[in-house]
Amino acid sequence: MPAFDAQTVKACMDVVASFRTGICSRVEAIFDIHDALRDVTQIPKATVLQASQAYIRMLDSWERSQQAAHEHGTRANGNTGASSTAGAGRPTVMQATEVESATPECDTHSVGTTKCCHAEFDNDSNDNERAPRKRPLDFAELPWFENEKDDSPLLSELLEQTRRLVLVFAEDQRQWKTFFTNRRDCPQFPDAEWVNIIAGRAINLDAVHSSMFSVALESKHKEKVGQLSITIDNIVPSKTIKTHGDWLAAWERTSAAIAFIFRHRSSELDGYRSHISQLFTMLGPSMPDPVLNYDRGVRLRTAARRNLLLTDVISFLDLQTHYITIGARLSNSVPQPSRSRSSGKPRKHDPCRRWNDGKCPNTSKDCNYLHCCTKCTSPGHTAGACTGRT
């Protein structure tokens, strides 16, 4: 395994030391460790990820020791509401790692509606207490998953790096979102869609398209009923992507946000943009719906799996057949609405008034009206010569 130079090791250990002294949070420490290791050239990404795990274990070990010291001090004092310091003035794990969001919120919204309601239990009384560390998964009854490393097919380097980052972010998605959105170089992106990126879910491009030129603000109203907290969000009605240009504008912003967190995916995102643009060009501007439906199907499938890239076109042949081949054929077979009769020539069975007045320049064959009497509709005489009863 290639070794890292002393400067890189020192940078990572400095991050660990900063975490232990409470200068940075656990989220910031993990991100800074990844940044330091990624700066090394000619080192495989798998090696970078493996090395980062060693430093992350140091952070975990420090958290466990601090928690144990805190619990020991609590038992010794006989006070369950012990102070937030443990030992000789050291900061607790909560102080070193906790990054609180400004407003508790749920970031998964139903786009296209005007209001969204969330219900959650209010735990304000426990805000000053650190949640117990999660127990590791027990594979005693699932040996086939325990041996996954040996039996499952290997992923490509890009897919494996994405999978590992999603697992890291899953430990605390809210803290990671707070960290990313407060960086100086954070791109503009809908607040509700950041969690979808961090969780590896598909992005709602309609929501991205709606937010690009919207000047409306999302307001939240929160009410408490006992321990139940109900939040009502006023969401701006979304615009729907309808053209190739709409899709490109939304995808450029989405691609920038994804690459901001998953920096190794830039080439994949650019390749997917070229693939979709080629389909738009092939079908022409009159049939955008088959391509838009295909795009949604591809992104939903890749988000639901961890072994597919957006550029794995061969894996989407069924979607391409369903949406592009069959969808385009059905679009062409839809009959066009016929023109109304009122917009064409006048009806032929109406009597010609000019002929009855002796002023029609047309013959009966060329005239748009019938050369007949306006009183009895007989073709042999005009109204002035009509002898019939009116």
N, C-alpha and C positions, 0 to 999 in steps of 0.2 A: 504494500500500500504506500503510495507517495506520501512523504512527510511534509508538514507545513513548516514554514520558516519560523524562526524565533519571534519575529515581529508580529506575525499573525497570532501565534499562541499567546503572546503577551497581551495583545489587544483583546482576545477572548477572555483571558483571566482578569483583565481590568474590568470588563463588563460584569463578570461574576462577582468581583469585589464590590463594584458599585451597587449591585443588587443586595449584597449582604449588609451593606451600610445604609440601605434605604434610599440611595440617591435615585435609582431608577426602579420601575416596576418590573414584574416578571415578563409582561408583554413586551416592553421596550427592550429588556435584556435579550430575549429570544430573537427579536428582529435585528438587534445590533450584532449578535453573534453570527446570524446568517449573512449580514452585510459584510462583516470582516472576512468570513471564509470565502464568500463569492468573489472578493477582490483578487484572490490568488489565481493566477493564470495557469493553464495546462494541468489543472486538477479536475478529474471527472466529477460531475454533479453528485453521483452516488457516494463518492468519498466525502464530499462536502456535507451531505446529509448525515452520513454516518458519524463524522466528526462532531457535528452540531449536537447529536444525541448525547455525546459524552458530557458536553458543557451543560446541557439541559438537565442531565441527571445530577450535576452539582447543584443546580438551582433547587431541584426537588429535595435533595438531601438537606440543604440548608433550611428549607421550609419545614421539613419533618422535625429537625432538631429544635427549631424555634417553637413549633407547636408543642413538642414534648416538654420543653422548658416552661412554656406558658401553662400547660395543664398541671405540671408538677407544682408550680408556684400557687396555682389556684387551690390545689388540694392542701398544700401546706398552710395556707392562710385561712382555710375553711370558708372561703368566700367565692361563690359561683360567679359573682359579677366582678371579677378581678380587674385590675387596671390593664390598660392596653400595652404596658411595657412588661418585658420578661427579662429577668436577670438584672444586670447592672445598667439599666437605662437603655438597653438595646430596643430598637423598634420591632414591633411584632410583625408577623408575616402579613397581616392585613394592611399595615401601614406601608409596607414595602411593595406590595403587589396590587393593591386595590386601585382601580381606575373607574370611577363612577361616571355614568352618563348623566348629563345635565337634567334630563327629564326621562323618567322611566317610560318606555314606549315599546310597542310591538311593531316591527318593521315590515311585516308582511301584510300588504294592503290589497284589497280587491280593486284593481284599476278599472275605471269606467263608471264607478258609482259615486254618489255625492257624499255619502257618509259611511264610515266604517266603525264598528263598535268592537271593543276588546274588553274582556273580563279577566281579571287576574286577582290572586289573593295578595293582600297588602302585607308585607313583612317589614314595615318600617321599624317595628319594635326590635327587630333582630339585625338592623343595619350595622350595629357596632360589633357584632359577633361574626367571626369567620366561620363559614360553612365547613363541616367536616370533610376531610379529603375523601374522594371517591375511592371505593375499593376496586381493585383490578378484577377483570372479568374472570369467572370461574369456568374453565373448559373441561371440568371433570366428566360431564355428561356429553360433551361435544368434541370427541377426540379428532374428528375429521377436520374441524376448524383449527384445532390446536396445531396440527401438522401442516397448516396451509403453506408455510414458507417452503416446504420441501416438495409439495405435490402440485401447487397451483402454477400455471404458466407465468413466466416472467413478463413484466410490463416493460415497455420502452422507457428510456431514461426520462423523457418528458412526462409521460403518464405517471411514473413512479414519483417524481418530484411533486406533481400536482396532488397526488393522493396523500402524500405525507404532509403537505401543507394544510390540506383540508382537515386532516386528523388533528393537527396542532391547533388550528383555528376553532375546531369543534369544542375544545376545552372551555372556552369562554368567548363566544362570538360577540357579545356586547362590548367587552373590553377591547377586543381586536378592532371592532368597528370604530370605537372612540379613538383608538390610537391612530388608525389610518386616516380618518377624516380630519384629524387635527394636525397632520403633518403639513409643512409649508408648501410642499409640491403636490398636494392632493388635487386631482382634477375635479371639475364640476360634474356632479352626477346626482340623480334623485336619491334622497336619503333612504327611502324604502328599499331601493335596489342594491345598496351596499351589502346588506346581509345575504342576499341571494348570491352575490359574488363570493363572499367569504365562505358560504356553505356549499359552493359548487353547484348551485341550482341555475336553471335557465333564467335569463333576463327578459323582462317584459319590455320589448322594444317600443311598444305603443306608449308606455309610461315615459320612456326616455325621450321619445319624439315630442310628447306633450310638454315636457319640462324645458325644452330648449328655448322657447320664446314666451313662456308663461310668466306673468307678473303677479299671479295670485299666490298667496301664502297659505300653507297648510296650518290650520289652527286646531288645537286639541282642547277638549273639555273633559275633565276628570272628576268623577264623583265617587265617594266611598260609601258603601253600605256594609257596615260592620267591618269584617276583614276582606270583603270583596271590593275590588276597585274596578270601576267601569270607565273606559276611555272612549270618547266619540271623536272621530277624526273627520274634519271637513276636507274632502279631497276634490281637487279640480277635475272636472270631467275630461277624460283623455281624448286625444286626437288619434285617429287610426292611420297607420301607415298604408298608403294606397299606391305609391309609385316607386320606381327605382331610386329616384332622388331622395325621397323620404327615408327609404331603407338605408341608403348610404350615409346620410347625415346622422341617423340614430346609431348605426353600427360604428362609425368613427368614434363617437363619444363612448359607446359601450366598450369598444376595443381598447381605448386608452385607459378606462377604469380597470378593466381586467388585467391588462399588462402592468398597471401600477402596482398591483399586489402579486400577481403571478408573472414575474418579469420574463420567465423562460418561455412564455407562450406567444411572444410577439410574432414570430414567423408563422405559427399556426393560425393566428387571427388574421394576418394579412393574406395567407393562402385561401382561407375561407371566404374572405371578401371578394377575392378574384373569382372564385368558383361561382358564387351567387351572382356577381355582376355579369359573368358570361352567360348564365341562364336567362337573366333579364334581357340581355342583348339578343339572344337567340330567339326568344319568343316575341320580342317587340313590345312597345309601350302599351299595346291594346290588351295584353293579357298578363297583368302583374300578379293576379291572385294565385295561379298555380305555383309560381316561384315563392311567394310569401308563405303559402301553406307548407311548401317543402322546407323552407328555412325553419319554420316553427317546429316541424317534425324532427329535423336533424338536431336542433339544439335541445329539444326535450329528451331525445334518446341519449345524447352524449352526457347530459346532466344526470340521467338516471343510472349511468354506468361509469366505471372508472377505467375501462380498457379501450376507450375509443377517443380519437382525436376528431376535431371538426373537419379535418382534411382527409379522413379515411372514407373517401367517396364510395369505395367498393362496398362498404358496410351499409350504405344507404340506397342501394339499387332498388329495393322494394319501395322505398319512399319516393324515389325519383320516378319509378313506373306509375305509382298511384297518383301522385300530384302533378308531375310534369307531363308524362306521356298521355295518360288517360284524362287528366284534368284539362289539358290544352285541347284535346280532341272534343271533349264535352263543351268547352267554351265556344269552339268553332261551330258546333252543331246547334247551338241555341238560335232559334229563328229571330230575326230582327223585327221589331214592331212595324207593321205596315202603316203607310201614310193615311191620314184621315181623308175621307172623300171630300170633306169641305174644303181642303186645300187644293184639290184638283179642279177639273173643269166642272161647270154647272151641270146639274142633272138634265138629261136630254128630253125628259117628258114635260118640261115646263113650256107653255106657249110663248112665242116670241112676240113681244109687244111692238117692237119696231116693224115687224112684218105686218101686223094688224093695222099699223098707221101708214103703211106703204113706204117705209123708210129703210128697210133692212137691205144692205148691200150684198148679203150672202145668199147663196142658193140653199135649198132645204138640206142638201147633203153636207155643206160646209158650215152651216150655222150651228151654234151650240144649243139652240132652242128649237122647239118644234114649230114649223110653219102651219099653225092651225088656229082656229077661232078661239079667242079667249073666253067666249060665252059658252059655246057648246062643244068645244075642242074638236070640231070636225075639220079635216084638212082641206076641204075644197073651197072655203071662202073666209073672208076676214070678219071681224066683229061688226064692221059697219054694214056688211051685206047679209048679216045673219038674220034669218026669218024665224028662227026657233024661239021657244019661250025661254025667258031668262029667269 
